[in-house]
Amino acid sequence: MFERIAELVIRRSRLVLVVAVVAVALMGAAGAGAFGRLLGGGYDDPASSSSRAAEVIDKKFGGETNLVLLVRASHGRVDTAAARRSGLALVADLRKERNLGNVVSYWDTAGADLRSQDGREALVLAHVKGDGTDRDENAKGVIDTYTGPYEDVLTVRAGGGAAVTSEMGKQSGEDLVLAEAIAVPLTLVLLLVVFCSVVAALLPLAIGTIAITGTFAELFVLGSVTDVSVFAVNLTTALGLGLGIDYALLMVSRFREQLAAGASVDDAVRRTVSTAGRTIAFSAATVAAALGALLVFPQYFLRSFGYAGVGVVAIAAVSTLFVMPALFVVLGHRVNSGRLPWAKPRRTGTRVPLWGRLARIVMRRPALTALPVLAVLLLAASPLLGISFGTPDERVLPEDAHSRQVASTLRQDFKGNDDAALHVVIDQSVGNAPLRSYALALSELEGVVHVETSTGTYAGGRATANGAGSAALGRPGAQQINVVSTLVPKSAQAQSLVDEVRSVTPPAGTHPLVGGTDAVLVDAKDSIAGRLPLAVTLVALTTFLLLFLFTGSIVQPLRALALNLVSLGATLGVMTWIFQDGNLSSSLGFTAQPMEVSMTVLMFCIAFGLSMDYEVFVTSRIKELHEAGEDNESAVANGLGHTGRIVSAAACLLAVSFFAFGTAKLSFMQMFGLGSGLAVLIDAVAVRGILVPAAMRLLGRAAWYAPRFLRTFHGRYGLSEGGPGLAAGTEAAARSSYATKDSTGV
């Protein structure tokens, strides 16, 4: 297949480039509309109890509270005549807004929990109507209209879920612009350093641009038919630029190597596509398999990264296999044009480069050199023993964000947080007496301030003095019960309260649904935990199968999986130490909180996929040399000598793309950028440079072992780098390797 691709591109190089330019123009036109189709949120499981509760409330009760307006009296208390008059006028204006529902305020309920303890502030609660993008736009319109001074008597600030989501979307866009403004120039400088040629340095950027543009078009299409998170854009830009550069870097390096060895342009293209192209195809398959596992999760936040990840990998690989060889044919030796003044002529010969010498040093004392590295990585992974999980809330925003300031005020100055109340929904008729008994039992739970129903308000197991109840909480065929507590939202105690509420015996014959912020978190954690074994199994099995097809060995995939787990553990451990335990929080400007569960899963899949990316890069050259007759130690040393510089350069370039997101003001995007970048560097340096040669030396000829029937299978269906005929010769080469010791005596 790869030889046919090479021949096609050689014969039709200019046509391929014309088609590519037209495709990029069309994809760019479609991709420009992607941003209007993408959504915030997406952290909950649509099938969970909390999601179904929200659906019932939206359908029968006008929607859950998702907008909180914190109103402060400019002079004195909110109970003064002037403040009350302006407050009621504000509420009247809000009720005229067609995009708002369930507007409730302190001034028309006199609820003590809607007034701050010092009497200077009061709350107006509302539900912003709409789905997805419409709700975000509606929230932005209301916030822009009503926040700030009101009638020179009140000052209004916005908080609640709708305000948090709106600010997160805006901040995400600003973070993306800043990250790209940092990453692109730095990447270009590093490419010039790596290639020492202007033309060669620009080629990887071309592939990255195609990958990003194509994936934006994919997101536009998917966003038109299903829910897609706005944060998929961040992964698209970081991974598209990074993988485009990775794949192009391998192709350009191999092409220049062939030219330097005296091959003609056409022959250099053939050899480059049949070797490096084959490697890229397998690499892309392993990365796509890892990111494709995100599609098993019900949360569209995670699925969106699967859509973007698989798309960007596929487009980067296809464009590298077709567009890059076409550029080689057209450019020929001009690929080295624009050589920088300090660049030295490329050396050829048998001298072992730095990475090859390092591999030989490691293989002389494999255990002695590998154990300290393993110890450091395991120490880095140790914070995982105390890991805890959460979902994004206002604390991921910078401290000066209005919605975060409102949430802080609610926790500090108000007796109960109605915005964070648990909503118990009974979607059927219930008698007053059973409903009252159920509410009384809920009010006795520890931490509960009061329970609101259509029949009354209850606290501490009895009705309150002014517990007249709210008719808005009752419908002929449904009842809503609001459980208001003093517990910090998303704390361990608040999550325990969700379980306690669900364990209270409901009225006979009913099946209550429990919703609200804390219930969403509990359900999200349970949902992800339930699907995680399936995702991990799929990643492991597909990776094992692909690496077996690539190497013909069952030991190589197992070795790769084991080393990947070590580097993944170290990466996630460091991120836990930073973002959960709060180390470096003052330097990076974030608030420590539990690890964001969806982003942790995403980092696992990204880091795993990229580790396999470099695994294929290195193993492909080692396998090629081994099949050519080199012994185990020489194949490893020379393989790393050929690929070490490429892998290290690619890792640095990819890390720059991710580390640029370390400048983000959204803390979970900081974690995504720093964690992914760190994972790439750990894998490229510690794993590829130290642990791989040590493991290969200790395994010896067993590194290439496979049972006879699998060797026969691989001989027929497997694919190895190195061009025609090598796959067919794999079984014979492997049989020779198993039967005899190599020159190192292993």
C-alpha positions in Angstrom: 0.0 0.0 0.0 2.7 2.5 0.9 4.7 1.7 -2.2 1.5 2.4 -4.3 1.0 5.7 -2.4 4.6 6.7 -3.2 4.2 5.9 -6.9 0.9 7.8 -7.1 2.4 10.9 -5.5 5.5 10.8 -7.7 3.3 10.7 -10.9 0.7 13.2 -9.8 2.5 15.4 -7.3 1.2 18.7 -8.6 -2.4 17.4 -8.8 -2.1 16.2 -5.2 -1.0 19.6 -4.1 -3.8 21.3 -6.0 -6.4 19.0 -4.4 -4.9 19.7 -1.0 -5.1 23.5 -1.4 -8.7 23.2 -2.5 -9.6 20.9 0.3 -7.9 23.2 2.9 -9.9 26.2 1.5 -13.2 24.3 1.7 -12.4 22.9 5.2 -11.4 26.4 6.3 -14.7 27.9 5.2 -16.6 25.1 7.0 -14.4 25.2 10.1 -14.9 28.9 10.6 -18.5 28.1 11.6 -17.4 25.5 14.2 -17.2 28.0 17.1 -20.9 28.9 16.8 -21.8 25.2 17.1 -19.8 24.3 20.2 -21.1 24.2 23.7 -19.9 24.7 27.3 -20.6 22.2 30.0 -21.1 18.5 29.2 -19.7 17.0 32.4 -22.9 15.1 33.4 -24.2 11.7 32.3 -27.5 12.2 30.4 -28.8 8.9 31.8 -28.0 9.7 35.4 -30.6 10.4 38.2 -29.4 14.1 38.4 -29.8 14.6 34.6 -33.2 13.1 34.6 -34.2 15.2 37.6 -33.1 18.3 35.6 -35.2 17.2 32.6 -38.3 16.9 34.8 -37.7 20.2 36.4 -37.2 21.9 33.0 -40.4 20.3 31.7 -42.7 20.7 34.6 -41.3 23.3 36.9 -39.7 25.9 34.6 -36.1 24.8 35.1 -33.5 24.6 37.8 -31.9 27.8 39.2 -28.8 28.4 37.1 -28.4 32.2 37.4 -27.9 34.0 40.7 -27.9 37.8 40.8 -26.2 39.1 43.9 -27.7 42.5 44.7 -26.0 44.9 47.1 -27.5 48.0 48.5 -25.4 51.1 47.7 -26.4 52.6 51.1 -27.5 50.7 54.1 -29.5 47.5 54.1 -31.6 45.8 51.5 -34.7 46.3 53.7 -34.7 50.0 53.3 -37.6 51.5 51.4 -35.4 52.7 48.5 -33.6 49.3 48.2 -36.9 47.4 48.4 -38.5 49.5 45.7 -35.5 49.2 43.4 -35.3 45.5 44.1 -38.9 44.9 43.2 -38.4 46.9 40.0 -35.4 44.8 39.1 -37.4 41.6 39.7 -40.3 43.0 37.5 -37.8 43.8 34.7 -36.3 40.3 34.9 -39.7 38.6 34.7 -40.3 40.5 31.5 -37.3 38.8 29.9 -38.5 36.0 27.6 -35.3 34.1 28.2 -35.7 33.8 32.0 -38.1 31.8 34.1 -38.6 31.0 37.8 -37.5 34.4 39.0 -37.5 34.4 42.8 -36.1 37.1 45.0 -35.7 38.1 48.7 -38.1 41.0 48.3 -41.1 38.9 47.2 -40.5 35.9 49.5 -38.8 37.4 52.6 -36.8 34.2 52.8 -34.0 34.7 55.4 -31.6 32.5 53.4 -31.9 35.0 50.4 -30.5 37.8 52.5 -26.9 38.0 53.7 -26.2 37.9 57.4 -25.2 41.6 57.5 -28.3 42.6 55.6 -26.4 44.5 52.9 -27.0 41.9 50.1 -29.9 39.9 48.7 -30.3 37.3 46.0 -32.4 37.0 42.9 -32.6 33.5 41.5 -33.6 32.6 38.0 -33.5 30.0 35.3 -32.0 30.9 31.9 -33.9 29.1 29.2 -32.5 27.4 26.2 -30.3 24.5 25.2 -26.6 24.6 24.6 -25.4 27.6 22.6 -28.8 29.3 23.0 -28.6 29.2 26.8 -25.1 30.6 26.8 -26.1 33.5 24.5 -29.3 34.1 26.6 -27.2 34.2 29.8 -24.7 36.5 28.3 -27.5 38.9 27.2 -29.1 39.0 30.6 -25.8 39.4 32.4 -24.7 42.2 30.1 -28.0 44.0 30.6 -28.5 43.8 34.3 -25.1 43.7 36.0 -23.6 46.9 37.3 -25.4 49.8 39.0 -29.2 49.6 39.0 -31.2 52.9 39.5 -28.2 54.2 41.5 -29.5 52.3 44.5 -28.3 48.8 43.9 -25.3 47.1 42.4 -25.8 43.7 40.6 -23.3 40.9 40.0 -24.0 37.6 38.3 -23.2 34.1 39.4 -24.5 30.6 39.2 -24.0 27.8 36.7 -25.0 29.9 33.6 -22.7 32.7 34.5 -19.8 30.4 35.3 -20.3 28.6 31.9 -20.4 31.9 30.1 -17.2 33.2 31.7 -15.5 29.8 31.1 -16.3 29.9 27.4 -15.0 33.5 27.1 -11.9 32.7 29.1 -11.2 29.6 27.0 -11.2 31.7 23.8 -8.7 34.2 25.4 -6.5 31.3 26.6 -6.5 29.7 23.2 -5.4 32.9 21.5 -2.6 33.5 24.0 -1.4 29.9 23.8 -1.2 29.9 20.0 0.5 33.3 20.1 3.2 31.7 22.2 3.4 28.2 20.6 3.6 29.1 16.9 6.6 31.5 17.0 8.5 29.2 19.4 7.7 26.2 17.3 9.0 27.9 14.2 12.2 28.9 16.0 12.7 25.4 17.2 12.1 24.0 13.8 14.8 26.3 12.4 17.2 25.0 15.1 16.3 21.4 14.3 16.5 21.6 10.5 18.8 24.5 10.0 16.8 25.2 6.8 13.9 27.6 6.3 12.2 25.5 3.7 12.5 22.3 5.7 11.3 24.1 8.8 8.1 25.4 7.1 7.0 22.0 5.9 5.8 20.6 9.3 3.8 23.8 9.9 2.0 23.1 6.6 0.9 19.7 7.9 -0.1 21.1 11.2 -2.2 23.8 9.5 -4.0 21.2 7.4 -4.7 19.0 10.5 -6.1 21.9 12.5 -8.2 23.3 9.6 -9.6 19.8 8.7 -10.5 19.1 12.3 -12.3 22.4 12.7 -14.4 21.4 9.7 -15.1 18.0 11.3 -16.2 19.7 14.6 -18.5 22.0 12.6 -20.2 19.0 11.0 -20.5 17.1 14.3 -21.6 20.2 16.2 -24.5 20.5 13.8 -25.8 17.0 14.7 -24.7 16.4 18.3 -23.4 18.1 21.3 -19.7 19.0 21.1 -17.7 20.8 23.8 -16.0 24.2 23.0 -12.9 22.8 24.7 -12.3 20.4 21.9 -10.9 23.4 20.0 -8.0 23.5 22.5 -7.1 19.9 21.9 -7.4 20.4 18.2 -4.9 23.2 18.1 -2.4 21.7 20.5 -2.5 18.2 19.1 -2.9 19.2 15.5 0.2 21.4 15.6 2.1 18.9 17.6 1.3 15.7 15.7 1.6 17.5 12.3 5.1 18.5 13.3 5.9 15.1 14.7 4.9 13.2 11.5 6.4 15.8 9.2 9.6 15.8 11.2 10.0 12.1 10.7 9.3 12.3 7.0 11.5 15.3 6.3 14.4 13.7 8.3 14.1 10.4 6.5 13.9 12.2 3.1 16.9 14.3 3.8 18.8 11.3 5.0 18.1 9.5 1.7 19.2 12.4 -0.3 22.4 12.7 1.7 23.1 9.0 1.0 23.0 9.8 -2.7 19.5 8.6 -3.7 17.5 10.3 -6.5 14.5 12.4 -5.5 12.0 9.8 -6.7 13.9 6.9 -4.9 14.2 9.0 -1.7 10.4 9.6 -1.8 9.8 5.9 -2.3 12.0 4.9 0.6 10.7 7.6 2.8 7.0 6.7 2.3 7.6 2.9 2.6 9.6 3.3 5.9 8.7 6.6 7.7 5.2 6.5 6.1 4.5 3.1 7.4 5.7 4.1 10.8 3.4 7.2 10.8 0.4 5.0 9.8 0.9 2.7 12.7 1.7 5.6 15.1 -1.5 7.4 14.1 -3.5 4.1 14.6 -2.2 3.8 18.2 -2.8 7.4 19.1 -6.3 7.3 17.5 -7.0 4.1 19.5 -6.1 5.8 22.7 -8.2 8.9 22.0 -11.0 6.9 20.5 -11.6 5.2 23.9 -13.0 8.6 25.1 -16.1 7.8 22.9 -17.3 5.2 25.4 -18.1 7.8 28.0 -21.6 9.4 28.0 -20.4 12.9 28.9 -20.1 14.9 25.7 -17.2 16.9 27.3 -15.1 13.7 27.0 -16.7 12.4 23.8 -15.8 15.7 22.2 -12.1 15.2 22.8 -12.5 11.8 21.2 -14.1 13.3 18.1 -11.4 16.0 17.9 -8.5 13.6 18.8 -9.3 10.9 16.3 -10.1 13.5 13.6 -6.9 15.5 14.0 -4.7 12.3 14.1 -6.3 10.9 11.0 -6.1 14.2 9.0 -2.5 14.7 10.2 -1.5 11.2 9.1 -3.3 11.3 5.7 -1.9 14.7 4.8 1.6 13.6 5.8 1.4 10.5 3.6 0.1 12.4 0.6 0.9 16.1 0.8 4.4 15.8 2.3 5.8 13.4 -0.4 4.2 15.6 -3.1 6.1 18.6 -1.7 9.3 16.5 -1.7 8.8 15.7 -5.4 8.3 19.3 -6.3 11.1 20.7 -4.1 13.6 17.9 -4.5 17.0 19.0 -3.2 15.6 22.5 -2.6 14.1 21.1 0.7 17.5 22.2 2.1 17.1 25.7 0.7 17.4 28.7 3.1 20.2 27.0 5.1 21.0 29.1 8.1 24.6 30.6 8.2 25.7 28.5 11.2 24.4 25.3 9.8 26.9 22.5 9.2 26.7 20.1 6.3 24.8 17.0 7.2 27.1 14.2 8.1 26.7 10.7 7.0 28.5 7.6 8.0 28.5 5.0 10.8 29.4 7.2 13.8 27.0 6.6 16.6 25.2 9.8 17.7 24.6 10.9 21.3 21.4 8.8 21.7 23.1 5.7 20.4 26.0 6.2 22.8 23.6 6.7 25.7 21.8 3.4 24.7 25.1 1.5 24.8 26.0 3.0 28.2 22.6 1.9 29.6 22.8 -1.6 28.1 26.2 -2.2 29.7 24.6 -1.9 33.2 20.8 -2.0 32.5 19.6 -2.7 36.1 22.0 -0.1 37.6 20.9 2.7 35.3 17.2 1.8 35.1 16.5 1.4 38.8 17.2 5.0 39.8 15.0 6.3 37.0 12.2 3.9 38.0 12.6 5.0 41.6 12.2 8.7 40.6 9.2 8.0 38.4 7.5 5.9 41.2 8.2 8.7 43.7 6.6 11.2 41.3 3.5 8.8 41.1 3.1 8.6 44.9 0.7 11.5 45.2 -1.9 9.4 43.4 -2.4 7.5 46.7 -4.3 10.5 47.9 -6.0 11.6 44.7 -9.6 12.8 44.8 -11.9 13.9 42.0 -14.3 16.8 41.2 -15.9 18.6 38.3 -15.3 22.1 37.1 -16.9 25.0 39.1 -16.2 28.7 39.6 -12.9 27.9 41.2 -11.3 27.0 37.9 -11.8 30.7 36.9 -9.3 33.4 38.0 -10.1 35.1 41.4 -11.3 38.3 39.7 -14.0 36.6 37.7 -17.4 37.9 38.8 -19.1 34.5 39.0 -16.4 33.2 41.2 -16.7 36.3 43.5 -20.4 35.8 43.8 -20.0 32.1 44.7 -17.5 33.1 47.4 -19.9 35.6 48.8 -22.7 33.0 48.9 -20.5 30.6 50.9 -19.3 33.2 53.4 -22.3 35.6 53.9 -25.4 33.5 53.4 -26.8 31.0 55.8 -27.8 28.5 53.1 -26.9 28.3 49.4 -30.1 27.9 47.4 -28.1 27.9 44.2 -26.3 24.7 45.4 -29.5 23.0 46.8 -30.3 19.4 46.1 -33.5 19.1 44.0 -35.6 16.0 44.8 -38.2 15.3 42.1 -41.1 13.0 42.3 -42.6 12.6 38.8 -46.0 11.5 39.9 -48.8 12.5 42.2 -48.1 12.4 45.9 -50.4 13.0 48.8 -49.8 15.9 51.2 -49.3 13.7 54.3 -46.6 11.4 52.7 -44.9 14.4 51.1 -44.8 16.1 54.5 -43.4 13.0 56.2 -40.7 12.6 53.5 -39.7 16.3 53.8 -39.5 16.1 57.6 -37.1 13.1 57.3 -34.9 15.0 54.8 -34.8 18.0 57.1 -33.3 15.9 59.9 -30.2 15.1 57.9 -26.9 16.6 59.2 -26.0 19.8 57.5 -29.5 20.5 56.1 -30.7 24.1 56.8 -34.3 23.6 55.6 -36.4 21.7 53.1 -38.8 23.5 50.9 -41.9 21.8 49.4 -45.3 22.9 48.1 -46.8 21.9 51.5 -44.4 23.8 53.7 -40.8 24.5 54.8 -39.2 22.2 57.3 -36.1 22.3 59.4 -34.7 20.0 62.1 -37.7 17.6 61.8 -40.5 20.1 62.2 -42.2 22.9 60.3 -40.7 26.4 60.4 -42.5 29.4 61.8 -43.1 30.9 58.4 -43.1 27.7 56.5 -46.0 28.4 54.2 -44.5 26.4 51.4 -44.3 27.4 47.7 -47.0 26.6 45.3 -44.5 26.7 42.5 -43.0 23.4 43.8 -46.1 21.5 43.3 -47.8 20.3 40.1 -50.8 18.0 39.6 -48.6 15.1 38.5 -45.2 16.0 40.1 -43.5 17.5 43.2 -40.2 19.2 43.7 -38.4 19.3 47.0 -35.4 21.6 47.6 -32.9 20.5 50.2 -30.8 23.5 51.3 -27.7 22.9 53.3 -24.8 24.8 54.8 -22.2 22.4 53.4 -19.5 23.6 51.0 -20.6 22.6 47.4 -18.7 19.6 46.1 -17.0 18.9 49.4 -16.9 15.3 50.7 -19.7 16.2 53.2 -21.9 17.6 50.4 -21.4 14.4 48.3 -22.2 12.3 51.3 -25.4 14.2 51.7 -26.4 13.2 48.2 -26.1 9.5 49.2 -28.0 10.2 52.4 -30.9 11.9 50.7 -31.1 9.1 48.2 -31.2 6.6 51.1 -34.2 8.2 52.9 -37.3 6.1 52.4 -39.6 7.9 49.9 -43.4 8.0 49.9 -44.8 4.5 49.0 -44.7 3.7 45.3 -42.5 6.6 44.3 -39.0 6.7 42.9 -37.5 10.2 43.5 -34.8 11.6 41.3 -32.1 13.7 43.1 -30.5 16.5 41.1 -28.4 19.6 41.8 -24.7 20.5 41.7 -23.5 17.9 44.1 -25.7 15.2 42.7 -24.2 15.9 39.2 -20.7 15.4 40.6 -21.6 12.1 42.4 -23.2 10.8 39.2 -20.4 11.9 37.0 -17.8 10.2 39.1 -19.9 7.0 39.2 -20.5 7.1 35.5 -16.8 7.6 34.6 -15.7 5.0 37.1 -18.2 2.5 35.5 -16.9 3.1 32.0 -13.2 3.5 32.8 -12.5 -0.3 32.8 -14.0 -0.7 29.4 -12.0 2.3 28.0 -8.7 1.0 29.5 -9.4 -2.5 28.2 -10.1 -1.2 24.7 -6.9 1.0 24.7 -4.8 -1.9 26.0 -6.2 -4.5 23.5 -6.0 -2.3 20.4 -2.5 -1.1 21.3 -1.3 -4.7 21.9 -2.8 -5.8 18.6 -1.3 -2.9 16.6 2.1 -3.3 18.1 2.0 -7.0 17.5 1.2 -6.4 13.8 4.0 -4.0 13.7 6.7 -6.0 15.5 5.6 -9.6 15.2 6.3 -10.0 19.0 4.0 -10.4 21.9 6.7 -9.2 24.3 7.2 -5.8 22.7 3.6 -4.7 23.3 3.7 -5.9 26.9 7.0 -4.1 27.5 5.5 -0.9 25.9 2.4 -1.1 28.0 4.3 -1.6 31.2 6.6 1.4 30.6 3.7 3.5 29.6 2.0 2.9 32.9 5.1 4.0 34.7 5.4 7.3 32.8 1.6 7.9 33.0 1.7 7.3 36.8 4.5 9.8 37.2 2.7 12.4 35.1 -0.6 12.1 36.9 1.2 12.0 40.3 3.0 15.3 39.6 -0.3 16.9 38.4 -2.0 15.7 41.6 0.9 17.2 43.7 0.5 20.5 41.9 -3.2 21.0 41.3 -4.8 19.0 44.1 -2.3 19.5 46.8 -1.7 23.2 45.9 2.0 23.2 45.3 3.0 26.0 42.9 -0.5 27.4 43.2 0.8 30.9 43.9 3.2 30.8 41.0 0.7 29.5 38.5 -2.2 31.5 39.9 -4.8 28.8 40.5 -6.9 27.5 43.5 -6.2 24.0 44.6 -9.1 21.6 44.4 -9.8 17.9 43.6 -8.5 16.7 40.2 -11.0 17.4 37.5 -12.2 13.9 36.7 -12.9 14.3 33.0 -9.6 16.1 32.4 -7.7 13.4 34.3 -9.2 10.8 32.0 -8.3 12.9 29.0 -4.7 13.4 30.1 -4.4 9.6 30.5 -5.6 9.0 27.0 -3.5 11.7 25.5 -0.3 10.8 27.3 -0.9 7.1 26.5 -1.4 7.8 22.8 1.6 10.1 22.5 3.8 7.6 24.4 2.8 5.0 21.8 3.6 7.5 19.1 7.2 7.6 20.2 7.2 3.9 20.9 6.4 3.2 17.3 9.0 5.8 16.1 11.8 4.1 18.0 10.7 0.4 17.7 10.2 0.7 14.0 13.9 1.6 13.4 15.1 -1.0 15.9 12.9 -3.6 14.2 14.2 -2.6 10.7 17.8 -3.0 11.8 17.1 -6.3 13.6 15.5 -7.7 10.5 18.5 -6.6 8.5 20.7 -8.9 10.6 22.0 -6.7 13.4 22.2 -8.3 16.9 19.9 -7.1 19.7 22.2 -4.6 21.3 23.4 -3.1 18.0 19.9 -2.8 16.7 18.8 -0.9 19.8 21.8 1.4 19.9 21.8 2.2 16.2 18.0 2.4 16.2 18.1 5.0 18.9 21.0 6.7 17.2 18.9 7.2 14.1 15.6 8.1 15.9 16.7 9.6 19.2 17.3 13.1 17.8 14.0 13.0 15.9 12.1 11.8 19.0 13.7 14.4 21.3 13.1 17.2 18.8 9.5 16.1 18.2 8.9 15.8 21.9 10.3 19.3 22.5 8.1 20.8 19.7 5.0 18.9 20.9 5.7 19.9 24.5 5.8 23.6 23.5 2.3 23.3 22.0 1.0 21.8 25.3 3.0 24.0 27.7 1.7 27.1 26.0 -1.6 26.2 27.7 0.1 26.5 31.0 -0.5 30.3 30.6 -4.3 29.6 30.7 -6.3 31.2 33.4 -8.7 28.2 33.5 -7.0 25.9 36.0 -8.1 22.7 34.4 -6.7 23.9 31.0 -3.4 24.7 32.8 -3.5 21.1 34.1 -4.2 19.8 30.6 -1.3 21.7 29.1 1.3 21.1 31.7 0.4 17.5 32.2 0.4 16.6 28.6 3.7 18.4 28.0 5.3 16.8 31.0 4.1 13.3 29.8 5.7 13.9 26.4 9.1 14.9 27.9 9.1 12.1 30.5 8.4 9.5 27.8 11.0 10.9 25.3 13.8 11.3 27.8 13.3 8.8 30.7 11.5 6.0 28.9 12.9 6.1 25.4 16.4 7.2 26.5 16.9 4.9 29.5 14.1 2.4 30.2 13.7 1.1 26.6 17.3 0.2 26.0 17.6 -1.3 29.6 14.5 -3.4 29.0 15.6 -4.5 25.6 19.0 -5.5 27.0 17.5 -7.5 29.9 15.0 -9.2 27.6 17.6 -10.1 25.0 16.3 -12.3 22.2 13.1 -12.9 24.2 12.1 -9.3 23.3 11.1 -10.6 19.8 9.3 -13.7 21.0 6.0 -14.9 19.7 4.4 -18.4 19.6 4.9 -20.2 16.3 1.3 -19.8 15.2 1.4 -16.0 15.8 4.7 -15.8 13.9 3.0 -17.5 11.0 0.1 -15.1 11.3 2.4 -12.1 11.3 4.3 -13.4 8.4 1.1 -13.3 6.3 -0.7 -10.3 7.7 1.8 -8.2 9.7 3.3 -5.0 8.5 6.9 -4.0 9.3 8.8 -0.9 8.4 11.3 -1.3 5.6 9.5 -1.8 2.4 8.3 -4.8 0.4 9.1 -8.3 1.4 10.1 -7.6 5.0 6.8 -8.7 6.5 7.1 -11.9 4.7 10.6 -12.4 6.0 9.7 -11.7 9.5 9.0 -15.2 10.6 12.4 -16.5 9.3 14.3 -13.6 10.9 12.4 -14.1 14.2 13.0 -17.9 14.2 16.7 -17.3 13.7 16.7 -14.8 16.5 14.9 -17.2 18.9 17.1 -20.1 18.0 20.5 -18.4 18.5 22.1 -16.0 20.8 23.2 -12.7 19.5 26.7 -11.4 19.6 26.1 -9.8 23.0 25.5 -13.2 24.6 22.1 -12.3 25.7 
